[in-house]
């Protein structure tokens, strides 16, 4: 990150709200040029203080309101009367985490009216990690230099905050929101001695920003409609916790963390010094998350921020990696879609990396974008960001492009149908296929999906490919597979992959999706499967934006268990796919013909 340390100006020229030059009333005021806040404050002289904000919730059930530990870092000039907006990062990770084993995923699938198999391991030992530390951030100096205070808040049950961690439940949202209320004089705060502490130095305008869980909390708080939260920047963030640990009834895991679930994450971040008050809360979380059926429930509905989008008024700059298999792309795509529907100010950045901060990818242009977003919505400088292209995308070759909106407005729904030969490599066509063809595969969770997609033939998957493309074709949005499947067992996983086959035969997985056929009617209801009966199973893959190059083939691969994401039952379950009733729908710019 570019480090800026400039002395204060004796007099500064700022932009008034009309966009005309004006002389600042104070020699310590912010400076704006070309719609961006300029680095005129010295971060080295910033004031830092540790405080506690009272949240109106008692999640540890001790009869007292929970306390949120807050660290404030603000320009020195706020001691002399300058009031500034705040960029606030709430996090459960500031005090590190605990060593918590994940759930066992080598287990049989649940069958209704038969006892399920579940293994829950509890954390070994109770080492206390919490300690008073100075919190920092890669953006801290950049923001301080441009006239923002930076505020850090430890999520409930973590570090020096009281309360309990609950992996996205309402109490965590209330805890994070209380800091916004304190910055607007609506919630009490105090220092370590108990003396009252207010935020008279703050303008009341707040932006929230962070990566992963730290980006998820801004989504949650924005959904409360809290006054004063003017902008959020969720990066690699969750909009619905069910879609993080489940997929259409299937128990799945975030990429790289097989066996993790809501209870594991709560135990990981549970770093407050006295953990005993939260044991019952986390035990209840373990029971309610339901790794047996995978059904959507009240537990997950409480953690679904899409429910509250009608309350969001904060301008949202959403950032996500197209190759993020930890917090998958559905999280950003569905959040962005409902923001658009509700006319919330919005912009999205899609990059080609995984679960990461764009600061590491395109530093200068990202900082410019971020600066303009906060300048517009936290300082009310009319820099025109509302009229700029809404979508910034990084293409496969590393180049960046800007578009009016996302998904690509030119994308049309194209329906493809598989043709015989899936045990090796069948066809994929827009033409109607006559005659009934049924092809079979057998589940083997021990094999990697990427390997199954790449192999020329296998009894454990079915693969179908288009002809070589006569021109590039772009998928922009969500690919959906409607699979006509028959099962020889009353339970099975269903996985579908979108793949790219290069002219040399190499196959790469572009995106994928999973479903539990027992949830074919609704994600909140398990319906038994009758072996031998054919069912239409819808599998929505993770949204993507990908260009298939000239001469490449677009492919669909169908398998059962996905070793890296789903539960892994013993091999052997048989599936049959009726090609005549199977459809693949793609949001396509171009044609595969």
Backbone torsions as a table, in degrees:
resi	resn	phi	psi	omega
1	UNK	NA	140.8	177.5
2	UNK	-67.5	124.9	-178.8
3	UNK	-97.0	127.7	-175.7
4	UNK	-120.7	124.0	176.6
5	UNK	-136.6	93.2	-178.8
6	UNK	-113.5	145.8	175.1
7	UNK	-69.1	162.4	179.6
8	UNK	-72.6	146.1	177.2
9	UNK	-82.9	144.5	176.9
10	UNK	-67.3	-34.0	175.0
11	UNK	-149.1	147.1	-175.8
12	UNK	-130.5	152.6	175.5
13	UNK	-106.0	126.6	-179.1
14	UNK	-122.7	166.3	174.0
15	UNK	-91.4	128.1	173.3
16	UNK	-75.6	173.2	-178.5
17	UNK	-66.9	-13.0	175.4
18	UNK	-88.5	-5.6	-179.9
19	UNK	89.1	-0.8	-179.6
20	UNK	-91.1	150.6	179.2
21	UNK	-62.0	144.7	177.3
22	UNK	-149.1	154.1	177.9
23	UNK	-88.1	128.4	-178.7
24	UNK	-62.9	144.6	178.1
25	UNK	-71.5	-25.9	-178.0
26	UNK	-124.6	141.7	176.6
27	UNK	-68.1	-5.7	-178.7
28	UNK	-106.6	14.8	-176.7
29	UNK	-77.8	165.4	178.2
30	UNK	-72.1	157.5	178.9
31	UNK	-121.8	137.5	179.2
32	UNK	-125.9	136.1	177.9
33	UNK	-141.3	130.2	-178.4
34	UNK	52.6	37.4	175.8
35	UNK	77.9	13.9	-178.7
36	UNK	-128.4	140.5	173.4
37	UNK	-67.6	137.8	-176.4
38	UNK	-102.1	154.1	-176.9
39	UNK	-80.2	86.5	-177.5
40	UNK	-116.5	2.4	176.9
41	UNK	-109.3	153.3	-177.5
42	UNK	-99.9	107.0	-179.6
43	UNK	-60.0	-26.0	-177.8
44	UNK	-65.7	-20.7	-178.5
45	UNK	-101.4	10.9	-176.1
46	UNK	-63.1	151.7	176.1
47	UNK	-93.0	132.4	178.9
48	UNK	-122.9	134.4	179.1
49	UNK	-144.5	146.5	176.5
50	UNK	-102.4	128.1	-176.5
51	UNK	-139.7	173.1	176.7
52	UNK	-132.1	131.6	179.1
53	UNK	-109.5	135.0	179.6
54	UNK	-84.4	126.2	178.4
55	UNK	-103.9	137.9	-177.5
56	UNK	-79.3	60.1	178.1
57	UNK	-155.9	147.0	179.3
58	UNK	-122.6	74.4	-173.4
59	UNK	-77.4	-18.6	176.5
60	UNK	-95.4	2.9	171.1
61	UNK	58.5	39.8	179.5
62	UNK	-101.1	7.1	178.9
63	UNK	84.0	5.0	179.4
64	UNK	-130.0	148.2	176.6
65	UNK	-61.1	144.1	178.6
66	UNK	-67.6	152.6	178.0
67	UNK	-115.2	134.5	176.9
68	UNK	-103.6	121.3	176.4
69	UNK	-76.4	129.1	-175.0
70	UNK	-126.9	136.8	167.5
71	UNK	-113.9	128.3	-179.8
72	UNK	-109.4	132.0	173.8
73	UNK	-128.2	116.4	-172.7
74	UNK	-137.7	152.7	179.3
75	UNK	-55.9	143.7	-179.3
76	UNK	-56.2	-30.7	-176.2
77	UNK	-65.8	-16.3	175.8
78	UNK	-68.1	-19.0	175.1
79	UNK	-73.6	-15.6	-177.2
80	UNK	-110.0	16.7	173.7
81	UNK	107.9	-8.9	178.4
82	UNK	-71.1	133.5	176.1
83	UNK	-108.2	135.7	-174.1
84	UNK	-132.3	155.4	172.1
85	UNK	-75.9	170.9	-172.9
86	UNK	-124.6	138.8	164.5
87	UNK	-108.4	120.6	-167.6
88	UNK	-118.0	127.6	175.1
89	UNK	-114.8	116.7	173.9
90	UNK	-99.5	139.8	-174.4
91	UNK	-156.3	145.5	169.9
92	UNK	-92.9	1.8	-170.4
93	UNK	-104.0	-1.2	-175.0
94	UNK	-63.5	-24.0	179.5
95	UNK	-109.7	32.4	176.5
96	UNK	66.6	-147.4	-175.8
97	UNK	-160.7	175.3	-177.1
98	UNK	-102.0	160.9	175.6
99	UNK	-85.2	106.7	-175.9
100	UNK	-126.6	118.5	177.5
101	UNK	-65.2	148.4	176.1
102	UNK	-82.3	170.3	176.2
103	UNK	-68.5	152.8	172.8
104	UNK	-73.5	124.1	179.7
105	UNK	-104.3	-5.4	175.7
106	UNK	-84.7	78.3	-171.1
107	UNK	-147.0	154.5	178.4
108	UNK	-72.8	153.8	-179.7
109	UNK	-79.2	154.1	179.6
110	UNK	-70.0	136.2	172.3
111	UNK	-122.5	127.6	-179.7
112	UNK	-53.7	140.6	178.2
113	UNK	67.6	18.8	172.2
114	UNK	-135.0	134.7	-177.3
115	UNK	-54.3	132.9	178.1
116	UNK	-81.8	166.4	178.1
117	UNK	-113.7	122.3	-179.2
118	UNK	-141.9	139.3	174.3
119	UNK	-121.4	120.2	175.3
120	UNK	-116.9	122.3	178.3
121	UNK	-103.5	140.3	178.4
122	UNK	-98.8	159.3	-179.2
123	UNK	-62.0	139.3	177.9
124	UNK	-90.3	125.5	178.4
125	UNK	79.8	173.6	-176.7
126	UNK	-142.8	49.8	-180.0
127	UNK	-65.6	131.0	-179.4
128	UNK	-89.6	122.2	-175.6
129	UNK	-100.0	-22.8	-172.4
130	UNK	-57.8	134.8	175.7
131	UNK	-159.6	152.3	178.5
132	UNK	-72.2	118.6	-179.3
133	UNK	-133.2	156.6	174.3
134	UNK	-83.4	117.4	-177.8
135	UNK	-81.7	140.9	178.2
136	UNK	-138.4	175.2	-173.8
137	UNK	-160.1	145.5	-179.7
138	UNK	-61.3	-25.1	-177.3
139	UNK	-91.6	-5.2	-169.3
140	UNK	-58.5	-55.1	-177.7
141	UNK	-63.2	-39.7	179.5
142	UNK	-58.6	-44.7	-178.1
143	UNK	-73.1	-43.7	179.0
144	UNK	-58.7	-41.9	-178.1
145	UNK	-62.8	-23.2	-176.4
146	UNK	-103.7	13.5	172.0
147	UNK	89.8	25.8	174.2
148	UNK	-112.4	144.1	165.5
149	UNK	-84.2	149.7	176.3
150	UNK	-113.9	127.9	-179.1
151	UNK	-122.6	132.7	176.4
152	UNK	-112.6	134.0	177.0
153	UNK	-126.1	125.6	178.1
154	UNK	-81.3	126.7	-177.7
155	UNK	-61.4	154.8	-176.3
156	UNK	-55.1	137.6	178.5
157	UNK	82.4	3.5	-178.2
158	UNK	-122.8	147.1	177.0
159	UNK	57.5	-126.9	-178.6
160	UNK	-94.2	2.6	175.7
161	UNK	-79.9	149.5	173.1
162	UNK	-92.4	-167.2	-175.5
163	UNK	81.6	-173.5	-174.5
164	UNK	-127.6	143.1	173.3
165	UNK	-77.5	137.0	-176.7
166	UNK	-137.0	20.1	176.4
167	UNK	50.9	62.2	170.0
168	UNK	91.8	4.9	-178.8
169	UNK	-75.1	175.2	-171.8
170	UNK	-59.9	-35.4	-177.8
171	UNK	-61.6	-37.7	178.1
172	UNK	-64.9	-38.4	177.9
173	UNK	-64.1	-44.1	179.4
174	UNK	-62.0	-42.9	178.9
175	UNK	-59.4	-47.5	-179.8
176	UNK	-67.4	-38.8	179.9
177	UNK	-65.2	-31.7	-176.1
178	UNK	-60.3	-28.7	178.3
179	UNK	-68.8	-39.1	175.0
180	UNK	-62.2	-41.0	177.4
181	UNK	-62.8	-42.4	178.9
182	UNK	-62.1	-39.8	179.0
183	UNK	-66.9	-14.8	177.2
184	UNK	-113.3	20.9	174.9
185	UNK	62.5	29.2	178.8
186	UNK	-109.9	-3.9	179.7
187	UNK	-137.0	143.9	-178.8
188	UNK	-77.9	150.6	174.6
189	UNK	-139.9	160.2	177.7
190	UNK	-152.0	163.7	177.2
191	UNK	-91.8	-174.4	-175.5
192	UNK	-63.3	-25.1	179.5
193	UNK	-84.1	-8.4	-177.9
194	UNK	97.0	-3.6	179.7
195	UNK	-70.9	138.0	-179.2
196	UNK	-57.6	143.9	178.5
197	UNK	-136.8	128.0	177.7
198	UNK	-116.1	178.8	-179.7
199	UNK	-118.6	52.3	-179.8
200	UNK	-63.0	-15.6	179.3
201	UNK	-81.4	-8.4	-174.5
202	UNK	-96.6	144.8	176.3
203	UNK	-75.8	-18.0	-175.8
204	UNK	98.0	-12.1	177.5
205	UNK	-87.7	126.9	-172.2
206	UNK	-129.1	139.1	168.5
207	UNK	-117.1	142.3	175.2
208	UNK	-114.6	146.5	-174.2
209	UNK	-158.5	146.6	175.2
210	UNK	172.4	172.7	-179.1
211	UNK	-110.9	138.2	174.4
212	UNK	67.4	-124.5	177.1
213	UNK	-57.6	-37.4	-179.5
214	UNK	-68.8	-19.0	174.1
215	UNK	-95.2	-20.9	178.4
216	UNK	-72.4	-41.0	179.5
217	UNK	-59.3	-38.0	172.5
218	UNK	-59.0	-40.4	176.0
219	UNK	-58.9	-45.1	-178.2
220	UNK	-63.3	-46.5	-177.2
221	UNK	-68.2	-39.0	177.8
222	UNK	-59.0	-33.7	179.9
223	UNK	-69.3	-9.6	175.4
224	UNK	-86.5	-12.1	-177.2
225	UNK	69.2	20.9	-175.1
226	UNK	-57.2	134.0	-179.6
227	UNK	-70.6	133.6	179.8
228	UNK	106.8	-23.2	176.4
229	UNK	-81.6	104.1	-171.6
230	UNK	-99.1	-21.9	-176.9
231	UNK	-155.1	146.3	172.7
232	UNK	-134.3	150.8	177.7
233	UNK	-130.2	84.1	177.9
234	UNK	-81.3	122.2	-177.9
235	UNK	-115.0	120.5	-178.2
236	UNK	54.6	44.2	-168.1
237	UNK	-105.2	160.7	179.5
238	UNK	-94.7	137.8	173.3
239	UNK	-111.3	-18.6	179.3
240	UNK	-151.1	110.1	-175.6
241	UNK	-63.1	-27.4	177.3
242	UNK	-58.7	-42.1	-178.4
243	UNK	-73.9	-7.9	175.1
244	UNK	-84.5	-40.2	-176.9
245	UNK	-110.5	-1.6	179.7
246	UNK	-141.9	164.3	174.8
247	UNK	-150.1	103.6	179.1
248	UNK	48.1	48.9	177.2
249	UNK	92.4	-18.4	180.0
250	UNK	-83.7	138.7	172.8
251	UNK	-79.5	115.0	-179.8
252	UNK	-127.2	170.2	-177.9
253	UNK	-124.1	154.5	170.4
254	UNK	-64.6	142.8	-177.3
255	UNK	-55.4	128.4	-179.7
256	UNK	90.5	-4.4	-176.4
257	UNK	-133.5	51.8	-178.9
258	UNK	-55.7	128.7	179.6
259	UNK	92.9	-6.3	175.6
260	UNK	-71.8	150.6	174.7
261	UNK	-151.6	-178.2	-175.0
262	UNK	-57.4	-40.1	-178.8
263	UNK	-68.9	-36.7	178.9
264	UNK	-63.1	-44.1	-179.8
265	UNK	-65.8	-40.0	178.2
266	UNK	-61.7	-42.5	178.1
267	UNK	-65.7	-35.5	-179.6
268	UNK	-63.3	-44.1	-175.2
269	UNK	-89.7	-0.2	-176.3
270	UNK	-76.6	80.7	-171.6
271	UNK	-113.5	10.1	174.3
272	UNK	-62.9	154.6	-173.1
273	UNK	-63.7	-43.5	-179.2
274	UNK	-102.5	104.9	-174.4
275	UNK	-92.9	-13.4	-174.4
276	UNK	-56.0	-40.2	-177.7
277	UNK	-61.3	-20.0	-175.3
278	UNK	-101.0	-0.2	-176.5
279	UNK	-60.8	-45.7	-178.8
280	UNK	-65.7	-36.2	179.6
281	UNK	-63.8	-45.5	-178.2
282	UNK	-73.1	-35.0	174.6
283	UNK	-59.9	-40.4	178.3
284	UNK	-66.6	-37.4	176.8
285	UNK	-60.6	-42.6	179.1
286	UNK	-61.3	-36.9	180.0
287	UNK	-73.8	-37.6	-171.7
288	UNK	-82.4	-20.6	-176.9
289	UNK	-68.2	-25.7	171.9
290	UNK	60.9	81.6	172.9
291	UNK	-84.9	2.2	179.3
292	UNK	-79.9	-64.4	-175.1
293	UNK	-90.1	-28.1	-174.4
294	UNK	74.5	10.2	-176.6
295	UNK	-71.1	147.9	169.6
296	UNK	-68.5	142.9	-174.3
297	UNK	-151.7	-179.0	175.8
298	UNK	-59.3	-33.5	176.9
299	UNK	-56.4	-48.7	-178.6
300	UNK	-76.8	-32.5	-179.2
301	UNK	-63.0	-34.0	176.4
302	UNK	-63.8	-24.4	-176.5
303	UNK	-104.1	18.3	-179.5
304	UNK	-106.8	99.9	-175.3
305	UNK	-75.3	-11.6	175.2
306	UNK	-63.1	-26.2	179.6
307	UNK	-62.2	-25.0	-170.7
308	UNK	-110.9	16.5	-175.5
309	UNK	-64.2	-24.0	179.5
310	UNK	-66.8	-14.2	178.5
311	UNK	-95.3	-10.1	-175.0
312	UNK	-73.5	126.4	172.9
313	UNK	-124.3	-12.3	179.1
314	UNK	-67.5	137.5	176.7
315	UNK	-68.3	131.0	-170.6
316	UNK	-112.7	118.2	171.2
317	UNK	-105.5	103.0	-172.0
318	UNK	-97.9	135.8	-179.3
319	UNK	-130.9	134.9	180.0
320	UNK	-155.9	150.6	176.6
321	UNK	-89.2	130.6	177.2
322	UNK	-67.2	-15.7	177.1
323	UNK	-115.3	31.3	176.9
324	UNK	-87.9	107.8	178.7
325	UNK	-104.4	5.7	169.2
326	UNK	-84.5	-75.5	169.9
327	UNK	-93.0	103.4	-169.4
328	UNK	-74.0	164.1	-170.2
329	UNK	-63.6	-23.4	178.2
330	UNK	-57.0	-33.6	-177.7
331	UNK	-59.4	-45.3	180.0
332	UNK	-76.8	-42.6	-174.5
333	UNK	-63.1	-43.6	-177.8
334	UNK	-73.0	-34.3	176.4
335	UNK	-65.2	-45.9	-179.7
336	UNK	-62.7	-39.4	-178.8
337	UNK	-63.5	-43.7	-178.4
338	UNK	-74.5	-29.7	174.2
339	UNK	-62.2	-43.1	177.2
340	UNK	-60.4	-45.2	-178.3
341	UNK	-61.3	-30.5	-177.5
342	UNK	-99.8	13.4	175.6
343	UNK	56.9	33.7	173.4
344	UNK	-79.1	135.3	175.6
345	UNK	-54.1	129.3	-170.8
346	UNK	-148.9	153.4	174.0
347	UNK	-156.2	148.6	-179.3
348	UNK	-133.2	140.5	171.7
349	UNK	-114.3	122.7	171.8
350	UNK	-111.5	125.5	176.6
351	UNK	-119.5	169.2	-173.3
352	UNK	-90.2	3.0	-179.7
353	UNK	-91.9	-169.8	-177.9
354	UNK	-98.6	-129.1	-173.9
355	UNK	-86.6	83.4	-172.7
356	UNK	-150.3	167.5	178.8
357	UNK	-87.3	134.7	179.9
358	UNK	-64.7	-13.9	176.2
359	UNK	-57.5	-28.9	-178.3
360	UNK	-84.4	-8.0	-171.2
361	UNK	-110.5	-40.8	-173.6
362	UNK	-149.6	65.8	-164.1
363	UNK	-53.8	-55.3	-171.0
364	UNK	-68.2	-43.8	-178.9
365	UNK	-70.2	-34.8	177.2
366	UNK	-65.6	-46.1	179.7
367	UNK	-62.7	-35.9	176.5
368	UNK	-63.4	-45.6	179.2
369	UNK	-61.4	-46.6	-179.4
370	UNK	-63.1	-43.8	179.9
371	UNK	-59.3	-47.2	-179.2
372	UNK	-64.6	-36.3	179.5
373	UNK	-64.6	-48.7	-179.6
374	UNK	-71.2	-35.8	177.4
375	UNK	-60.1	-42.8	-178.9
376	UNK	-68.3	-46.1	-168.8
377	UNK	-98.8	-19.0	177.6
378	UNK	-103.3	-27.1	176.9
379	UNK	-108.6	-3.2	178.0
380	UNK	59.8	30.4	175.1
381	UNK	-85.5	121.5	-175.9
382	UNK	-76.4	82.5	-176.2
383	UNK	-96.9	2.2	173.4
384	UNK	83.8	14.5	-178.2
385	UNK	-61.6	-25.9	-178.7
386	UNK	-63.7	-28.3	-176.8
387	UNK	-95.2	2.1	-179.6
388	UNK	-84.1	162.6	176.8
389	UNK	-53.2	138.5	-174.8
390	UNK	-81.2	-22.6	-173.5
391	UNK	-119.6	130.8	172.0
392	UNK	-118.3	123.4	-175.7
393	UNK	-127.4	140.3	171.1
394	UNK	-97.5	127.7	-179.4
395	UNK	-86.7	172.5	-173.1
396	UNK	-60.9	-27.6	179.9
397	UNK	-85.9	4.6	178.4
398	UNK	94.5	-13.4	179.1
399	UNK	-74.5	158.3	-177.9
400	UNK	-113.7	147.5	177.9
401	UNK	-140.2	155.4	176.9
402	UNK	-117.2	139.7	-178.9
403	UNK	-134.6	160.6	-175.3
404	UNK	-61.4	-37.5	-175.1
405	UNK	-161.9	169.8	177.3
406	UNK	-138.4	141.2	-1.9
407	UNK	-61.8	168.8	-177.5
408	UNK	-55.0	122.2	-179.5
409	UNK	-57.0	-25.7	-178.3
410	UNK	-80.9	-6.8	-178.2
411	UNK	-67.0	137.3	176.7
412	UNK	-122.9	153.6	-179.5
413	UNK	-77.6	118.2	179.0
414	UNK	-114.5	131.3	-179.7
415	UNK	-104.0	126.8	177.9
416	UNK	-114.4	152.5	-179.4
417	UNK	-129.0	137.9	178.8
418	UNK	-79.7	150.5	174.1
419	UNK	-122.3	164.0	-167.7
420	UNK	-54.8	150.7	175.2
421	UNK	115.2	16.5	-172.4
422	UNK	-64.1	-23.2	178.3
423	UNK	-64.3	-28.9	171.9
424	UNK	-105.4	-94.3	174.9
425	UNK	-147.0	100.9	178.2
426	UNK	-79.9	-174.7	-177.8
427	UNK	-98.9	172.1	179.0
428	UNK	-147.0	122.2	-171.2
429	UNK	-143.4	155.5	172.8
430	UNK	-82.1	-16.7	-177.4
431	UNK	-72.5	152.9	175.2
432	UNK	-70.5	143.4	-177.4
433	UNK	-111.5	128.0	-179.4
434	UNK	-97.2	153.4	178.7
435	UNK	84.7	150.9	-178.8
436	UNK	-95.5	124.2	177.0
437	UNK	-124.9	128.6	178.9
438	UNK	-119.7	129.5	179.7
439	UNK	-126.1	150.5	-170.1
440	UNK	-118.9	152.8	170.4
441	UNK	-141.3	162.2	179.0
442	UNK	-127.2	133.3	-175.1
443	UNK	-66.8	138.4	170.6
444	UNK	-148.5	94.9	-176.3
445	UNK	-68.9	-10.9	179.5
446	UNK	-76.0	-13.7	-179.2
447	UNK	-97.3	143.1	179.4
448	UNK	-77.4	140.6	-179.3
449	UNK	-60.7	-39.1	-180.0
450	UNK	-62.2	-38.5	178.7
451	UNK	-68.7	-40.2	179.1
452	UNK	-64.5	-37.1	179.1
453	UNK	-68.1	-34.4	-173.6
454	UNK	-83.4	-24.6	-175.4
455	UNK	-71.9	142.5	-178.3
456	UNK	-64.7	-26.0	178.3
457	UNK	-157.1	150.3	179.7
458	UNK	-166.4	142.8	173.8
459	UNK	-79.7	-2.2	-173.6
460	UNK	-106.4	8.2	176.3
461	UNK	-159.8	162.4	172.5
462	UNK	-121.9	136.1	-175.3
463	UNK	-131.8	137.8	-177.0
464	UNK	-137.2	132.6	-173.8
465	UNK	-130.4	146.1	174.0
466	UNK	-74.0	172.5	168.5
467	UNK	-69.8	164.4	175.4
468	UNK	-56.7	137.8	-176.1
469	UNK	-73.4	133.6	178.7
470	UNK	-80.4	-15.0	178.0
471	UNK	-154.7	157.0	177.8
472	UNK	-57.6	146.6	178.2
473	UNK	-133.3	136.6	-174.3
474	UNK	-115.3	128.3	171.2
475	UNK	-95.6	125.5	-178.6
476	UNK	-136.5	97.9	-178.6
477	UNK	131.1	-146.3	-173.3
478	UNK	-106.2	125.0	173.8
479	UNK	-88.4	133.5	-178.6
480	UNK	-122.9	131.3	177.3
481	UNK	-110.4	122.7	172.9
482	UNK	-103.8	104.9	-171.2
483	UNK	-105.1	125.5	177.1
484	UNK	-89.9	99.0	-170.0
485	UNK	-118.8	146.1	171.4
486	UNK	-121.8	140.8	-176.2
487	UNK	-120.7	146.0	176.3
488	UNK	-98.0	3.6	175.7
489	UNK	-131.0	159.8	-177.7
490	UNK	-80.3	5.1	178.2
491	UNK	-151.2	142.4	178.9
492	UNK	-164.7	153.9	166.2
493	UNK	-86.9	153.8	172.6
494	UNK	-131.0	126.8	-179.3
495	UNK	-128.8	138.5	175.3
496	UNK	-129.9	139.9	-178.4
497	UNK	-122.6	141.8	165.6
498	UNK	-100.1	127.3	-174.6
499	UNK	-130.3	161.7	178.5
500	UNK	-121.4	123.4	175.9
501	UNK	-106.2	119.6	179.7
502	UNK	-77.2	163.7	178.9
503	UNK	-56.6	-27.3	178.9
504	UNK	-82.4	2.2	178.0
505	UNK	95.7	-11.8	180.0
506	UNK	-65.5	137.7	-177.3
507	UNK	-118.6	131.6	176.1
508	UNK	-124.8	141.2	178.9
509	UNK	-81.4	127.5	-179.7
510	UNK	-93.7	-51.6	177.0
511	UNK	-152.2	171.5	-175.7
512	UNK	-156.3	166.4	176.9
513	UNK	-152.8	162.7	-175.9
514	UNK	-137.2	153.5	175.9
515	UNK	-153.6	151.7	171.3
516	UNK	-99.7	117.3	-178.5
517	UNK	-61.1	-18.2	175.7
518	UNK	-70.9	-14.2	177.8
519	UNK	-107.9	27.1	-177.5
520	UNK	-64.1	-26.8	-178.7
521	UNK	-89.5	-33.5	-178.8
522	UNK	-166.7	145.8	-178.4
523	UNK	-75.0	-14.3	-179.9
524	UNK	-100.2	12.5	-176.9
525	UNK	-145.9	125.6	175.7
526	UNK	-86.0	126.5	177.3
527	UNK	-119.7	123.3	-175.6
528	UNK	-57.3	151.9	175.6
529	UNK	-102.6	135.6	175.5
530	UNK	-99.6	113.2	179.4
531	UNK	-54.7	137.4	-180.0
532	UNK	92.5	-10.7	179.9
533	UNK	-97.6	139.3	-178.1
534	UNK	-87.7	135.4	-179.2
535	UNK	-129.3	148.4	170.8
536	UNK	-90.6	116.4	-177.7
537	UNK	-112.5	119.5	179.2
538	UNK	-90.3	127.9	177.0
539	UNK	-122.3	113.2	175.7
540	UNK	-91.8	118.2	178.8
541	UNK	-78.2	165.5	177.2
542	UNK	-65.4	131.6	179.9
543	UNK	-55.3	149.8	-176.9
544	UNK	-152.1	170.0	170.9
545	UNK	-140.8	106.0	-168.9
546	UNK	-144.4	137.7	178.0
547	UNK	-105.6	118.9	172.6
548	UNK	-81.8	124.8	-173.4
549	UNK	-76.1	161.1	174.2
550	UNK	-51.6	131.9	177.6
551	UNK	86.0	-9.6	177.5
552	UNK	-84.6	164.1	176.5
553	UNK	-113.4	138.2	173.9
554	UNK	-90.2	133.3	-175.4
555	UNK	-134.0	155.7	174.1
556	UNK	-123.6	130.1	178.2
557	UNK	-120.4	131.7	179.4
558	UNK	-113.4	129.7	174.6
559	UNK	-143.8	-177.6	-179.1
560	UNK	-100.4	-93.1	-178.3
561	UNK	-77.8	145.9	177.8
562	UNK	-112.9	106.7	-170.9
563	UNK	-49.7	-38.9	-173.7
564	UNK	-85.8	-10.2	-173.3
565	UNK	-130.8	-41.3	-173.9
566	UNK	-92.6	172.6	167.2
567	UNK	-62.0	155.1	-171.8
568	UNK	-123.4	86.0	177.4
569	UNK	-72.3	170.8	177.3
570	UNK	-62.7	147.1	-179.3
571	UNK	-61.9	156.8	170.0
572	UNK	129.0	-22.8	-178.8
573	UNK	-61.6	131.9	-178.6
574	UNK	-99.8	138.7	176.3
575	UNK	-126.9	142.3	174.2
576	UNK	-122.1	134.4	-178.6
577	UNK	-110.1	121.4	176.3
578	UNK	-86.6	105.3	-175.0
579	UNK	-65.1	-31.8	-175.6
580	UNK	-67.3	-22.3	-179.1
581	UNK	-109.6	4.9	-177.3
582	UNK	-95.5	136.6	-179.3
583	UNK	-134.8	143.8	174.1
584	UNK	-120.2	123.1	179.3
585	UNK	-110.6	125.4	-179.1
586	UNK	-121.3	140.3	169.7
587	UNK	-83.6	101.6	-165.8
588	UNK	-117.6	134.9	167.9
589	UNK	-105.3	112.0	-173.7
590	UNK	109.2	-155.7	-176.4
591	UNK	-150.3	153.3	174.1
592	UNK	-97.4	-1.3	-178.4
593	UNK	-79.2	NA	NA
